[in-house]
Structures are given as structure tokens and as C-alpha cells.
Amino acid sequence: AQSVSQHNHHVILSEAASLELGCNYSYGGTVNLFWYVQYPGQHLQLLLKYFSGDPLVKGIKGFEAEFIKSKFSFNLRKPSVQWSDTAEYFCAVNADNAGNMLTFGGGTRLMVKP
Amino acid sequence: DGGITQSPKYLFRKEGQNVTLSCEQNLNHDAMYWYRQDPGQGLRLIYYSQIVNDFQKGDIAEGYSVSREKKESFPLTVTSAQKNPTAFYLCASRTDRGAGPQHFGDGTRLSIL
């Protein structure tokens, strides 16, 4: 079974700092990759997704992620964070042998100081 | 607007009691899921259903039961056999036609009295 690791559990940044959240998965086959965000008091929302094609994926609110197959990674980035980016971020993987099931990472809680 | 509705938002359970969490979707999605969210552990899959009258156990199904009598509804029962039920429960759905993201409800927070 595949697993997903998010190594940073808590990240604290000042506004305008750059962000990179790590995500690594364990499955060697074809994968679909997702980043979800959960703002305080809100439901999980899709931030961006990768299915195929250009490994650099752009999502909402200035976020992007890069799929590096050789490293089994799908790190999330944003050049300049804002206070409103304070949220919990989840990486998720759908492996081609898992039907439409998602495996989630443990989440990274981001706090942006104004 | 289409979406997923979970109710109640907060629920309390007494020892030895079964409680049922509701999940309804009007997205016409085929597949529905129940996750449990605990701090630092991300989301763990409890049960999922790909079609009506069919469901499968996820990674942590013990102490839980589900039914899928209607396409739009996937209630989760937390039984007295679940010894550590305090958590945030999330319901999700997804169309089964090709790859696509899951859509999530707002969640139900369950606590033990």
C-alpha cells in the first residue's frame, strides 16, 4: 500500500516569505497527486492537482507544485505568502492500483505572521 | 449550489452508545468516502462506497459501520466498539468517471461525554 509523508508538521513564516512544503509518496507506479488546503473553520478545498503532462502545476491563490518522479515528490510552493494563507495543507496521492481511493499525508500546519 | 452536507456539526457520545453521522450530497457523485482526521495523522479512510448498496472497509473500519441505500446518502455509525471515537469526521464524494478530486463536507466533530 502506498504511503504519503509530509515532513514538516508545523511551519511558521512571516508575510512575504517564500514557502515550500514537502510531500513524498512511496508508490512506484502511476499516480495522481493533489494538494488540499483547510482554512480555519472551513472544509477541505482542492488547491491543485497533477494527472499527467507538465510536471509543474499551477493552482489557485498563487500556489504551484512540482512533480519529480525520480524523487517521488510533489512539493508545494508559493513565492510570497500572505497572512490569509494560514491553514493546514494536505498532500494526497491516488495510485493507479487503488481505484479512486486517496491516501493522505499527515498534514502541515502553516502559520503566517502579519 | 451543489455540495456535501454533513450533520450535525458537533456531536457528543456517551459511553456504550452508538451515534450516526449524516452525509448527503447533491453532486450526483457515484463514490462516497468517510475519513477520520486526527491531529498530526492527516486523514485516514474509514469506509468508502463506489455504488449504491456496496461499500468497502478502509484502513480503520473497526468500530464503524455504514450503509449506502441511496446514491446521495452515506451515513456513518460510530458504534460502542470504537474505543477512541473522539475525532473530526469528514465525508467526501467523487464522480467515478475518470480521475478527479474528491469534494469534502464541512465535517462533524465527535466528542465523548
HADDOCK unambig.tbl for C-alpha pairs under 7 A between the chains (distance, minus, plus):
assign (segid A and resid 9 and name CA) (segid B and resid 40 and name CA) 6.93 0.50 0.50
assign (segid A and resid 42 and name CA) (segid B and resid 106 and name CA) 6.33 0.50 0.50
assign (segid A and resid 43 and name CA) (segid B and resid 104 and name CA) 6.40 0.50 0.50
assign (segid A and resid 43 and name CA) (segid B and resid 105 and name CA) 6.02 0.50 0.50
assign (segid A and resid 43 and name CA) (segid B and resid 106 and name CA) 4.47 0.50 0.50
assign (segid A and resid 43 and name CA) (segid B and resid 107 and name CA) 6.99 0.50 0.50
assign (segid A and resid 44 and name CA) (segid B and resid 104 and name CA) 5.84 0.50 0.50
assign (segid A and resid 104 and name CA) (segid B and resid 42 and name CA) 6.12 0.50 0.50
assign (segid A and resid 104 and name CA) (segid B and resid 43 and name CA) 5.73 0.50 0.50
assign (segid A and resid 105 and name CA) (segid B and resid 42 and name CA) 5.53 0.50 0.50
assign (segid A and resid 106 and name CA) (segid B and resid 40 and name CA) 5.30 0.50 0.50
assign (segid A and resid 106 and name CA) (segid B and resid 41 and name CA) 4.34 0.50 0.50
assign (segid A and resid 106 and name CA) (segid B and resid 42 and name CA) 3.61 0.50 0.50
assign (segid A and resid 107 and name CA) (segid B and resid 40 and name CA) 6.46 0.50 0.50
assign (segid A and resid 107 and name CA) (segid B and resid 42 and name CA) 5.20 0.50 0.50
